[in-house]
Amino acid sequence: MADRIITVCSGGEASTPRRLRVFMNTLGSRGDVEPFVALGVALRAAGHAVTLCTAERFRSFVVDHGLEYGFMSDGILRLAGTDEGKGVLDGGKEGVLDYLAKLRKLSAQALPMQRQMVRESWAACERPDVIVYHPKAAGAPHFAQKLGVPAVLVLLQPMYVPTVDFPNPLAPSLPFRSGWYNKMTYGMFTALIPFGTSGFTRGWREEAGLAPEPTSSSVLTQPDGSELLVLHAHSPIVIATPADWPSWATALGYWPLRAQPGWRPSQPLADFHAAG
């Protein structure tokens, strides 16, 4: 997995003698952070310098694995953990109108936090050679454009790159196979993303002296519309790589994080495992 990142920065060569400065940006739960820590450990073992910018609650997790930590506040995750936040994340069980009202209220609270996180991530992004990011870290591709360095999008599930083989995981499946429908579900999903992110990336672009983002750009391109490398951290054995995926999208397998020397499971976990 680390080799693909190195290749991006070396003009197509599988290796490069120079030491790269890699900035990684992710946001979310432990499941959104751990694969990036695993990648960072692999890059560091190959001799590269790695900074991982993520929510402060994961600071010790990042540092304990030998990576440089980049600060990002916890506000948006705390908001998601409130009863109100959980209600929105769980879906509109109380009715569409009530759900939309709660979503609108939560979005208004989240917007200033999201703007702040973009600024914090930018402050941690010190002269990288490449930026590797989770799609929730919406500012990262704009940082890459400002700095003139490559950007690499990491997807933990095959949710963005269109294919006729299967629909977007968030879309309902039909009782029969429809390649047209499958492919359409990705376009519908990715078309909505700018509506959720432009409110807090637009202001940063203005502050950074960048032109407005072209309407032709998408989550699968650089902000200027150019090609973007997309790495999937899932196994092609579990989900076969679609034949119609473009050359810039690939599945590399899962990115496991090895247990640190001396690690022992907690007693409740050991008891659970022993019970079968």
Backbone as CSV, one residue per row, in Angstrom:
resi,resn,N_x,N_y,N_z,CA_x,CA_y,CA_z,C_x,C_y,C_z
1,MET,0.826,-1.212,0.000,0.000,0.000,0.000,0.859,1.260,0.000
2,ALA,1.960,1.221,0.750,2.838,2.390,0.791,3.482,2.645,-0.559
3,ASP,3.740,1.573,-1.330,4.395,1.729,-2.629,3.594,2.609,-3.575
4,ARG,2.263,2.507,-3.528,1.456,3.310,-4.434,1.571,4.795,-4.118
5,ILE,1.675,5.132,-2.842,1.853,6.529,-2.449,3.200,7.036,-2.948
6,ILE,4.228,6.217,-2.766,5.572,6.603,-3.193,5.619,6.791,-4.702
7,THR,4.933,5.914,-5.453,4.923,5.995,-6.910,4.348,7.316,-7.392
8,VAL,3.321,7.795,-6.712,2.689,9.059,-7.093,3.699,10.198,-7.069
9,CYS,4.620,10.153,-6.123,5.570,11.250,-5.926,6.878,11.066,-6.684
10,SER,6.985,9.969,-7.435,8.267,9.687,-8.078,8.139,9.521,-9.581
11,GLY,7.083,10.101,-10.141,6.933,10.080,-11.584,6.738,8.705,-12.173
12,GLY,6.118,7.782,-11.429,5.832,6.461,-11.945,6.819,5.392,-11.532
13,GLU,7.916,5.769,-10.880,8.875,4.776,-10.406,8.354,4.138,-9.120
14,ALA,8.644,2.873,-8.938,8.138,2.154,-7.766,8.815,2.588,-6.481
15,SER,9.977,3.192,-6.591,10.673,3.632,-5.387,11.416,4.917,-5.684
16,THR,11.778,5.626,-4.655,12.505,6.871,-4.816,13.487,7.008,-3.667
17,PRO,14.698,7.485,-3.934,15.686,7.562,-2.860,15.400,8.663,-1.855
18,ARG,14.611,9.642,-2.231,14.432,10.755,-1.310,13.378,10.448,-0.252
19,ARG,13.530,11.094,0.857,12.606,10.922,1.978,11.407,11.833,1.769
20,LEU,10.232,11.249,1.722,9.018,12.019,1.478,8.420,12.519,2.787
21,ARG,7.771,13.659,2.702,6.970,14.182,3.809,5.508,13.946,3.433
22,VAL,4.861,13.063,4.158,3.491,12.654,3.846,2.541,13.241,4.884
23,PHE,1.543,13.970,4.416,0.513,14.510,5.303,-0.763,13.719,5.076
24,MET,-1.302,13.148,6.156,-2.541,12.383,6.077,-3.614,13.079,6.906
25,ASN,-4.824,13.074,6.391,-5.926,13.813,7.008,-7.168,12.931,7.012
26,THR,-7.685,12.626,8.191,-8.880,11.797,8.281,-9.746,12.268,9.439
27,LEU,-11.005,11.887,9.399,-11.965,12.307,10.419,-13.002,11.217,10.583
28,GLY,-13.403,10.975,11.828,-14.458,10.003,12.076,-14.157,9.157,13.293
29,SER,-14.634,7.927,13.259,-14.469,6.999,14.369,-13.108,6.308,14.295
30,ARG,-12.862,5.418,15.229,-11.620,4.628,15.225,-11.472,3.899,13.884
31,GLY,-12.585,3.437,13.327,-12.530,2.731,12.053,-12.089,3.596,10.896
32,ASP,-12.253,4.910,11.003,-11.796,5.840,9.966,-10.343,6.249,10.166
33,VAL,-9.822,6.005,11.353,-8.465,6.452,11.697,-7.448,5.319,11.618
34,GLU,-7.816,4.137,12.092,-6.843,3.049,12.197,-6.190,2.676,10.863
35,PRO,-6.921,2.593,9.735,-6.235,2.273,8.476,-5.174,3.308,8.102
36,PHE,-5.408,4.560,8.448,-4.417,5.599,8.161,-3.189,5.445,9.061
37,VAL,-3.409,5.044,10.306,-2.276,4.767,11.188,-1.456,3.611,10.617
38,ALA,-2.140,2.565,10.136,-1.435,1.423,9.544,-0.619,1.856,8.330
39,LEU,-1.204,2.697,7.479,-0.470,3.208,6.321,0.712,4.056,6.772
40,GLY,0.492,4.895,7.769,1.571,5.735,8.276,2.726,4.925,8.826
41,VAL,2.415,3.848,9.537,3.461,2.976,10.079,4.269,2.357,8.936
42,ALA,3.582,1.925,7.870,4.276,1.333,6.718,5.156,2.361,6.016
43,LEU,4.655,3.574,5.868,5.448,4.632,5.234,6.661,4.997,6.084
44,ARG,6.451,5.063,7.380,7.564,5.395,8.282,8.626,4.297,8.241
45,ALA,8.192,3.034,8.173,9.140,1.924,8.093,9.957,1.982,6.806
46,ALA,9.372,2.599,5.765,10.076,2.757,4.489,10.971,3.990,4.480
47,GLY,11.012,4.716,5.607,11.937,5.833,5.728,11.351,7.203,5.486
48,HIS,10.025,7.309,5.452,9.391,8.590,5.157,8.846,9.242,6.431
49,ALA,8.682,10.546,6.389,8.153,11.305,7.526,6.644,11.435,7.367
50,VAL,5.906,11.126,8.409,4.448,11.081,8.321,3.819,11.929,9.415
51,THR,2.892,12.794,9.010,2.039,13.524,9.946,0.606,13.089,9.705
52,LEU,-0.075,12.671,10.757,-1.482,12.284,10.654,-2.315,13.286,11.431
53,CYS,-3.153,14.015,10.722,-4.029,15.014,11.325,-5.422,14.424,11.472
54,THR,-5.885,14.345,12.706,-7.206,13.808,12.975,-7.686,14.352,14.314
55,ALA,-8.876,13.955,14.732,-9.469,14.490,15.954,-8.593,14.221,17.175
56,GLU,-8.603,15.164,18.104,-7.692,15.126,19.246,-7.849,13.871,20.091
57,ARG,-9.024,13.276,20.111,-9.221,12.083,20.928,-8.326,10.918,20.482
58,PHE,-7.781,11.003,19.266,-6.908,9.944,18.758,-5.425,10.321,18.825
59,ARG,-5.114,11.423,19.506,-3.725,11.882,19.568,-2.782,10.782,20.071
60,SER,-3.088,10.196,21.230,-2.181,9.196,21.802,-2.093,7.962,20.912
61,PHE,-3.182,7.596,20.271,-3.189,6.451,19.353,-2.209,6.684,18.206
62,VAL,-2.195,7.893,17.683,-1.287,8.248,16.586,0.159,8.277,17.071
63,VAL,0.387,8.984,18.172,1.748,9.169,18.684,2.351,7.846,19.153
64,ASP,1.539,6.993,19.773,2.045,5.712,20.274,2.543,4.803,19.154
65,HIS,2.136,5.085,17.929,2.606,4.295,16.789,3.723,5.006,16.026
66,GLY,4.315,6.006,16.664,5.503,6.633,16.110,5.258,7.667,15.038
67,LEU,4.030,8.150,14.919,3.702,9.132,13.892,3.576,10.524,14.500
68,GLU,3.852,11.524,13.695,3.647,12.912,14.120,2.149,13.195,14.113
69,TYR,1.666,13.821,15.185,0.233,14.130,15.267,-0.031,15.559,14.822
70,GLY,-1.045,15.731,13.970,-1.510,17.047,13.561,-2.838,17.349,14.234
71,PHE,-2.931,18.483,14.906,-4.105,18.783,15.735,-5.358,19.074,14.913
72,MET,-6.462,18.469,15.365,-7.802,18.803,14.892,-8.736,18.679,16.091
73,SER,-9.576,19.666,16.308,-10.449,19.647,17.479,-11.512,18.558,17.369
74,ASP,-12.110,18.247,18.515,-13.069,17.149,18.636,-14.526,17.573,18.478
75,GLY,-14.762,18.858,18.233,-16.117,19.381,18.315,-17.145,18.634,17.498
76,ILE,-16.835,18.332,16.246,-17.825,17.703,15.374,-18.147,16.286,15.842
77,LEU,-17.153,15.585,16.417,-17.405,14.238,16.924,-18.222,14.286,18.208
78,ARG,-17.966,15.293,19.043,-18.789,15.441,20.252,-20.235,15.733,19.873
79,LEU,-20.426,16.559,18.851,-21.780,16.873,18.396,-22.472,15.620,17.871
80,ALA,-21.742,14.807,17.118,-22.316,13.572,16.583,-22.679,12.596,17.695
81,GLY,-22.006,12.708,18.845,-22.268,11.809,19.953,-23.401,12.229,20.865
82,THR,-23.974,13.412,20.640,-25.114,13.851,21.443,-26.370,13.091,21.026
83,ASP,-27.405,13.147,21.865,-28.670,12.494,21.517,-29.216,13.044,20.203
84,GLU,-29.063,14.350,20.024,-29.546,14.979,18.795,-28.759,14.470,17.582
85,GLY,-27.443,14.392,17.756,-26.605,13.906,16.668,-26.890,12.458,16.333
86,LYS,-27.031,11.628,17.349,-27.333,10.220,17.119,-28.688,10.051,16.439
87,GLY,-29.635,10.916,16.801,-30.951,10.843,16.177,-30.895,11.093,14.683
88,VAL,-30.054,12.035,14.279,-29.900,12.322,12.850,-29.165,11.185,12.156
89,LEU,-28.119,10.668,12.787,-27.341,9.595,12.176,-28.139,8.305,12.063
90,ASP,-29.094,8.105,12.967,-29.905,6.885,12.942,-30.993,6.920,11.876
91,GLY,-31.232,8.086,11.277,-32.246,8.174,10.232,-33.538,8.791,10.731
92,GLY,-34.454,8.973,9.795,-35.691,9.681,10.101,-36.802,8.788,10.604
93,LYS,-36.587,8.133,11.743,-37.582,7.208,12.267,-38.830,7.929,12.770
94,GLU,-38.686,9.215,13.092,-39.819,9.958,13.644,-40.619,10.678,12.568
95,GLY,-40.276,10.483,11.314,-40.978,11.155,10.217,-40.049,12.076,9.448
96,VAL,-40.318,12.233,8.169,-39.425,12.980,7.289,-39.305,14.440,7.702
97,LEU,-40.431,15.093,8.001,-40.387,16.523,8.317,-39.619,16.790,9.609
98,ASP,-39.862,15.971,10.626,-39.134,16.135,11.885,-37.645,15.867,11.686
99,TYR,-37.352,14.865,10.877,-35.948,14.533,10.615,-35.246,15.678,9.903
100,LEU,-35.877,16.243,8.889,-35.268,17.346,8.150,-35.056,18.565,9.043
101,ALA,-35.998,18.806,9.957,-35.850,19.932,10.880,-34.647,19.718,11.799
102,LYS,-34.485,18.492,12.298,-33.337,18.182,13.157,-32.029,18.268,12.376
103,LEU,-32.069,17.794,11.132,-30.869,17.835,10.299,-30.448,19.271,10.027
104,ARG,-31.412,20.135,9.757,-31.114,21.544,9.488,-30.500,22.202,10.733
105,LYS,-31.063,21.910,11.893,-30.553,22.484,13.135,-29.137,21.982,13.423
106,LEU,-28.912,20.676,13.235,-27.596,20.107,13.500,-26.561,20.649,12.516
107,SER,-26.957,20.814,11.263,-26.035,21.334,10.248,-25.598,22.753,10.583
108,ALA,-26.532,23.549,11.106,-26.194,24.926,11.483,-25.175,24.945,12.619
109,GLN,-25.291,23.993,13.551,-24.318,23.907,14.647,-22.972,23.392,14.150
110,ALA,-23.010,22.496,13.165,-21.782,21.848,12.698,-20.942,22.742,11.799
111,LEU,-21.569,23.647,11.054,-20.845,24.416,10.042,-19.639,25.174,10.593
112,PRO,-19.775,25.955,11.685,-18.584,26.651,12.200,-17.510,25.690,12.693
113,MET,-17.918,24.532,13.211,-16.939,23.532,13.645,-16.180,22.979,12.446
114,GLN,-16.894,22.737,11.349,-16.251,22.211,10.144,-15.280,23.227,9.549
115,ARG,-15.673,24.490,9.564,-14.759,25.533,9.076,-13.496,25.588,9.925
116,GLN,-13.674,25.459,11.230,-12.526,25.489,12.130,-11.609,24.296,11.889
117,MET,-12.184,23.118,11.654,-11.368,21.928,11.427,-10.559,22.043,10.143
118,VAL,-11.124,22.680,9.121,-10.361,22.902,7.887,-9.156,23.788,8.185
119,ARG,-9.366,24.856,8.955,-8.252,25.755,9.298,-7.202,25.030,10.150
120,GLU,-7.660,24.209,11.088,-6.721,23.465,11.936,-5.910,22.465,11.118
121,SER,-6.566,21.800,10.191,-5.864,20.836,9.343,-4.826,21.539,8.479
122,TRP,-5.190,22.705,7.956,-4.250,23.468,7.134,-3.033,23.895,7.963
123,ALA,-3.267,24.268,9.206,-2.161,24.680,10.073,-1.186,23.528,10.325
124,ALA,-1.697,22.299,10.301,-0.846,21.127,10.541,-0.143,20.643,9.282
125,CYS,-0.531,21.181,8.139,-0.037,20.707,6.839,1.229,21.473,6.455
126,GLU,2.373,21.009,6.937,3.634,21.733,6.770,4.492,21.135,5.658
127,ARG,4.512,21.778,4.508,5.387,21.456,3.380,5.401,19.966,3.025
128,PRO,4.250,19.348,2.801,4.255,17.930,2.437,4.629,17.728,0.968
129,ASP,5.059,16.512,0.664,5.295,16.120,-0.727,4.046,15.490,-1.332
130,VAL,3.174,14.976,-0.491,1.932,14.351,-0.939,0.922,14.428,0.202
131,ILE,-0.354,14.526,-0.150,-1.437,14.554,0.837,-2.344,13.355,0.595
132,VAL,-2.555,12.567,1.633,-3.390,11.367,1.578,-4.576,11.606,2.505
133,TYR,-5.790,11.408,2.015,-6.919,11.857,2.825,-8.161,10.984,2.698
134,HIS,-8.942,11.008,3.755,-10.277,10.410,3.828,-11.260,11.435,3.263
135,PRO,-12.328,11.004,2.590,-13.257,11.988,2.017,-13.912,12.905,3.041
136,LYS,-13.988,12.489,4.308,-14.553,13.375,5.325,-13.636,14.562,5.614
137,ALA,-12.360,14.426,5.297,-11.406,15.534,5.463,-11.462,16.382,4.201
138,ALA,-12.545,17.125,4.059,-12.869,17.770,2.784,-11.901,18.864,2.370
139,GLY,-11.133,19.398,3.304,-10.198,20.457,2.941,-8.934,19.956,2.273
140,ALA,-8.602,18.679,2.453,-7.307,18.149,2.026,-7.003,18.334,0.540
141,PRO,-7.926,18.028,-0.388,-7.576,18.218,-1.804,-7.347,19.681,-2.164
142,HIS,-7.979,20.580,-1.442,-7.771,22.010,-1.682,-6.389,22.436,-1.182
143,PHE,-5.946,21.829,-0.071,-4.584,22.094,0.402,-3.572,21.667,-0.659
144,ALA,-3.811,20.488,-1.251,-2.891,19.970,-2.271,-2.824,20.908,-3.469
145,GLN,-3.971,21.445,-3.863,-3.980,22.383,-4.988,-3.194,23.644,-4.640
146,LYS,-3.389,24.158,-3.439,-2.684,25.368,-3.014,-1.171,25.149,-3.002
147,LEU,-0.742,23.976,-2.547,0.682,23.689,-2.395,1.316,23.120,-3.661
148,GLY,0.489,22.722,-4.623,1.019,22.144,-5.855,1.618,20.763,-5.664
149,VAL,1.004,19.955,-4.782,1.496,18.598,-4.529,0.398,17.592,-4.860
150,PRO,0.758,16.322,-5.089,-0.254,15.310,-5.404,-1.184,15.052,-4.225
151,ALA,-2.404,14.656,-4.548,-3.377,14.248,-3.539,-3.814,12.821,-3.841
152,VAL,-4.037,12.043,-2.798,-4.474,10.658,-2.934,-5.694,10.461,-2.041
153,LEU,-6.803,10.048,-2.634,-8.033,9.799,-1.886,-8.069,8.340,-1.450
154,VAL,-8.338,8.113,-0.169,-8.455,6.761,0.372,-9.916,6.499,0.720
155,LEU,-10.456,5.415,0.180,-11.829,5.009,0.469,-11.804,3.672,1.196
156,LEU,-12.494,3.597,2.303,-12.526,2.370,3.088,-13.614,1.422,2.612
157,GLN,-14.551,1.927,1.821,-15.583,1.117,1.182,-15.726,1.602,-0.263
158,PRO,-16.168,0.727,-1.179,-16.320,1.137,-2.588,-17.609,1.930,-2.801
159,MET,-17.597,3.197,-2.384,-18.819,4.003,-2.375,-18.837,5.126,-3.406
160,TYR,-17.741,5.364,-4.112,-17.664,6.552,-4.951,-17.471,6.252,-6.431
161,VAL,-16.604,5.292,-6.763,-16.259,5.035,-8.162,-17.375,4.229,-8.820
162,PRO,-17.992,4.754,-9.874,-19.142,4.078,-10.494,-18.775,2.731,-11.112
163,THR,-19.717,1.807,-11.063,-19.568,0.507,-11.702,-20.942,-0.068,-12.011
164,VAL,-20.992,-0.934,-13.011,-22.248,-1.621,-13.325,-22.413,-2.871,-12.466
165,ASP,-21.362,-3.260,-11.737,-21.385,-4.537,-11.018,-22.285,-4.533,-9.790
166,PHE,-22.306,-3.430,-9.049,-23.122,-3.362,-7.836,-23.439,-1.901,-7.552
167,PRO,-24.559,-1.639,-6.852,-24.926,-0.250,-6.570,-24.103,0.325,-5.430
168,ASN,-24.182,1.636,-5.275,-23.602,2.280,-4.105,-24.177,1.603,-2.855
169,PRO,-23.332,1.273,-1.870,-23.818,0.566,-0.687,-24.943,1.280,0.055
170,LEU,-25.058,2.603,-0.113,-26.119,3.344,0.566,-27.423,3.352,-0.214
171,ALA,-27.396,2.838,-1.440,-28.596,2.832,-2.281,-29.321,1.498,-2.138
172,PRO,-30.637,1.503,-2.275,-31.375,0.236,-2.209,-31.043,-0.652,-3.399
173,SER,-30.951,-1.943,-3.155,-30.698,-2.900,-4.231,-32.019,-3.296,-4.884
174,LEU,-31.972,-3.515,-6.177,-33.148,-3.971,-6.904,-33.246,-5.490,-6.819
175,PRO,-34.453,-6.039,-6.970,-34.595,-7.504,-6.931,-34.013,-8.183,-8.163
176,PHE,-33.591,-7.398,-9.132,-32.958,-7.940,-10.336,-31.725,-7.089,-10.640
177,ARG,-30.797,-7.628,-11.418,-29.562,-6.912,-11.719,-29.800,-5.874,-12.800
178,SER,-29.365,-4.655,-12.533,-29.478,-3.576,-13.510,-28.185,-2.778,-13.498
179,GLY,-27.343,-2.981,-14.506,-26.089,-2.251,-14.579,-26.303,-0.759,-14.677
180,TRP,-27.338,-0.364,-15.401,-27.637,1.069,-15.549,-27.971,1.680,-14.199
181,TYR,-28.837,0.994,-13.439,-29.218,1.500,-12.120,-28.007,1.541,-11.192
182,ASN,-27.234,0.457,-11.188,-26.062,0.399,-10.311,-25.155,1.600,-10.528
183,LYS,-24.830,1.867,-11.784,-23.910,2.959,-12.083,-24.515,4.313,-11.725
184,MET,-25.804,4.464,-11.934,-26.478,5.728,-11.652,-26.425,6.078,-10.169
185,THR,-26.476,5.069,-9.292,-26.521,5.354,-7.853,-25.271,6.082,-7.370
186,TYR,-24.144,5.868,-8.025,-22.910,6.552,-7.619,-22.964,8.030,-7.983
187,GLY,-23.459,8.314,-9.189,-23.570,9.709,-9.606,-24.505,10.494,-8.708
188,MET,-25.609,9.868,-8.303,-26.556,10.534,-7.408,-25.897,10.841,-6.068
189,PHE,-25.108,9.900,-5.567,-24.462,10.065,-4.264,-23.382,11.139,-4.314
190,THR,-22.481,11.047,-5.299,-21.364,11.993,-5.355,-21.825,13.400,-5.707
191,ALA,-22.960,13.519,-6.409,-23.466,14.847,-6.755,-23.913,15.616,-5.517
192,LEU,-24.280,14.896,-4.458,-24.755,15.553,-3.239,-23.615,16.043,-2.349
193,ILE,-22.434,15.469,-2.507,-21.330,15.768,-1.594,-20.938,17.239,-1.589
194,PRO,-20.804,17.901,-2.769,-20.433,19.324,-2.730,-21.404,20.194,-1.941
195,PHE,-22.682,19.798,-1.903,-23.647,20.581,-1.130,-23.336,20.519,0.364
196,GLY,-22.707,19.411,0.794,-22.378,19.274,2.204,-21.025,19.829,2.587
197,THR,-20.140,20.046,1.605,-18.780,20.476,1.928,-18.434,21.889,1.467
198,SER,-19.092,22.378,0.432,-18.691,23.679,-0.122,-18.884,24.811,0.881
199,GLY,-19.819,24.647,1.818,-20.056,25.694,2.799,-18.856,25.980,3.676
200,PHE,-17.985,24.995,3.880,-16.811,25.247,4.713,-15.498,25.179,3.944
201,THR,-15.498,24.729,2.695,-14.261,24.785,1.903,-14.192,26.054,1.055
202,ARG,-15.340,26.596,0.708,-15.363,27.800,-0.135,-14.647,28.959,0.547
203,GLY,-14.935,29.158,1.833,-14.310,30.251,2.574,-12.807,30.079,2.676
204,TRP,-12.362,28.824,2.880,-10.918,28.596,2.972,-10.237,28.900,1.641
205,ARG,-10.863,28.522,0.531,-10.271,28.797,-0.779,-10.119,30.302,-0.989
206,GLU,-11.100,31.061,-0.548,-11.010,32.518,-0.675,-9.851,33.049,0.163
207,GLU,-9.742,32.559,1.406,-8.655,32.992,2.286,-7.288,32.619,1.707
208,ALA,-7.225,31.484,1.002,-5.957,31.000,0.452,-5.628,31.610,-0.904
209,GLY,-6.525,32.449,-1.421,-6.276,33.087,-2.706,-6.515,32.191,-3.901
210,LEU,-7.322,31.134,-3.721,-7.644,30.236,-4.822,-8.937,30.670,-5.493
211,ALA,-9.013,30.436,-6.783,-10.232,30.744,-7.525,-11.354,29.822,-7.064
212,PRO,-12.605,30.215,-7.278,-13.713,29.325,-6.927,-13.556,27.963,-7.598
213,GLU,-13.979,26.934,-6.905,-13.859,25.585,-7.444,-14.745,25.428,-8.675
214,PRO,-14.216,24.893,-9.785,-15.031,24.727,-10.996,-16.219,23.808,-10.743
215,THR,-17.315,24.077,-11.411,-18.495,23.227,-11.260,-18.253,21.829,-11.810
216,SER,-17.235,21.677,-12.649,-16.939,20.371,-13.248,-16.186,19.445,-12.301
217,SER,-15.640,19.986,-11.211,-14.880,19.144,-10.287,-15.833,18.295,-9.459
218,SER,-15.316,17.201,-8.933,-16.128,16.310,-8.107,-15.242,15.688,-7.047
219,VAL,-15.832,14.868,-6.194,-15.063,14.207,-5.146,-14.044,13.244,-5.746
220,LEU,-14.214,12.859,-7.020,-13.308,11.924,-7.678,-12.284,12.612,-8.568
221,THR,-12.177,13.933,-8.462,-11.154,14.672,-9.203,-10.442,15.623,-8.252
222,GLN,-9.317,16.144,-8.709,-8.693,17.247,-7.997,-9.637,18.449,-8.095
223,PRO,-9.530,19.419,-7.197,-10.414,20.589,-7.280,-10.365,21.309,-8.623
224,ASP,-9.229,21.189,-9.349,-9.143,21.835,-10.664,-9.683,20.951,-11.781
225,GLY,-10.227,19.785,-11.425,-10.811,18.883,-12.411,-9.867,17.827,-12.944
226,SER,-8.602,17.849,-12.541,-7.637,16.871,-13.046,-7.786,15.529,-12.329
227,GLU,-7.104,14.518,-12.867,-7.234,13.149,-12.385,-6.747,12.997,-10.946
228,LEU,-7.396,12.103,-10.215,-7.086,11.861,-8.805,-6.881,10.368,-8.592
229,LEU,-5.810,9.991,-7.907,-5.599,8.590,-7.563,-6.516,8.224,-6.402
230,VAL,-7.250,7.109,-6.551,-8.184,6.652,-5.524,-7.779,5.248,-5.091
231,LEU,-7.390,5.106,-3.833,-6.998,3.818,-3.274,-8.093,3.311,-2.349
232,HIS,-8.502,2.068,-2.552,-9.526,1.447,-1.709,-8.857,0.497,-0.719
233,ALA,-9.176,0.650,0.542,-8.588,-0.195,1.586,-9.527,-1.349,1.923
234,HIS,-9.974,-2.063,0.885,-10.736,-3.291,1.100,-10.145,-4.378,0.215
235,SER,-10.491,-5.612,0.507,-9.894,-6.729,-0.210,-10.630,-7.020,-1.514
236,PRO,-9.908,-7.141,-2.635,-10.546,-7.542,-3.892,-11.005,-8.994,-3.871
237,ILE,-10.604,-9.741,-2.843,-11.114,-11.107,-2.687,-12.525,-11.064,-2.112
238,VAL,-12.765,-10.138,-1.207,-14.094,-9.985,-0.611,-15.047,-9.309,-1.594
239,ILE,-14.577,-8.251,-2.242,-15.360,-7.551,-3.266,-14.492,-7.487,-4.517
240,ALA,-14.847,-8.247,-5.518,-14.043,-8.306,-6.739,-13.943,-6.925,-7.381
241,THR,-12.748,-6.570,-7.835,-12.545,-5.275,-8.476,-13.314,-5.223,-9.791
242,PRO,-14.211,-4.271,-9.954,-15.000,-4.184,-11.185,-14.123,-3.985,-12.418
243,ALA,-14.483,-4.635,-13.501,-13.725,-4.511,-14.749,-13.851,-3.121,-15.345
244,ASP,-14.915,-2.399,-14.989,-15.117,-1.068,-15.576,-14.561,0.061,-14.705
245,TRP,-13.844,-0.276,-13.642,-13.172,0.779,-12.883,-12.055,1.382,-13.735
246,PRO,-11.853,2.683,-13.656,-10.758,3.312,-14.408,-9.402,2.967,-13.803
247,SER,-8.344,3.275,-14.530,-6.990,2.914,-14.094,-6.573,3.634,-12.818
248,TRP,-7.207,4.772,-12.518,-6.804,5.540,-11.337,-7.473,5.061,-10.053
249,ALA,-8.299,4.016,-10.147,-8.958,3.457,-8.962,-8.506,2.014,-8.770
250,THR,-8.123,1.674,-7.559,-7.653,0.313,-7.303,-7.973,-0.094,-5.872
251,ALA,-8.113,-1.404,-5.652,-8.314,-1.958,-4.309,-7.043,-2.686,-3.902
252,LEU,-6.490,-2.325,-2.760,-5.193,-2.841,-2.330,-5.291,-3.909,-1.253
253,GLY,-6.489,-4.203,-0.772,-6.621,-5.095,0.373,-6.756,-4.290,1.655
254,TYR,-7.107,-4.979,2.738,-7.264,-4.295,4.024,-5.911,-3.831,4.555
255,TRP,-5.947,-2.782,5.364,-4.723,-2.211,5.930,-4.704,-2.511,7.428
256,PRO,-4.288,-3.714,7.802,-4.319,-4.085,9.225,-3.203,-3.410,10.007
257,LEU,-3.483,-3.131,11.237,-2.495,-2.554,12.144,-2.037,-3.647,13.098
258,ARG,-0.770,-3.962,13.040,-0.251,-5.021,13.903,-0.268,-4.574,15.368
259,ALA,-0.527,-5.536,16.249,-0.518,-5.237,17.685,0.882,-4.820,18.112
260,GLN,0.941,-3.838,18.980,2.233,-3.376,19.476,2.854,-4.421,20.404
261,PRO,4.185,-4.499,20.448,4.853,-5.462,21.335,4.387,-5.290,22.778
262,GLY,4.098,-6.404,23.423,3.685,-6.357,24.815,2.197,-6.140,25.020
263,TRP,1.441,-5.987,23.914,0.002,-5.744,24.065,-0.698,-6.981,24.601
264,ARG,-1.617,-6.777,25.519,-2.440,-7.859,26.045,-3.892,-7.395,26.053
265,PRO,-4.825,-8.276,25.705,-6.230,-7.875,25.726,-6.706,-7.639,27.147
266,SER,-7.711,-6.778,27.279,-8.305,-6.565,28.598,-8.974,-7.863,29.047
267,GLN,-9.207,-7.992,30.346,-9.799,-9.226,30.855,-11.187,-9.487,30.271
268,PRO,-12.063,-8.473,30.183,-13.373,-8.731,29.563,-13.249,-9.230,28.125
269,LEU,-12.304,-8.666,27.360,-12.115,-9.119,25.982,-11.573,-10.544,25.953
270,ALA,-10.627,-10.845,26.840,-10.074,-12.200,26.902,-11.154,-13.209,27.284
271,ASP,-12.019,-12.845,28.236,-13.108,-13.737,28.652,-14.089,-13.962,27.513
272,PHE,-14.391,-12.891,26.789,-15.315,-12.995,25.654,-14.752,-13.946,24.598
273,HIS,-13.464,-13.803,24.313,-12.821,-14.645,23.304,-12.774,-16.101,23.766
274,ALA,-12.478,-16.312,25.050,-12.384,-17.675,25.578,-13.734,-18.382,25.567
275,ALA,-14.806,-17.596,25.695,-16.149,-18.185,25.718,-16.602,-18.640,24.337
276,GLY,-15.857,-18.263,23.324,-16.199,-18.683,21.965,-17.298,-17.864,21.357
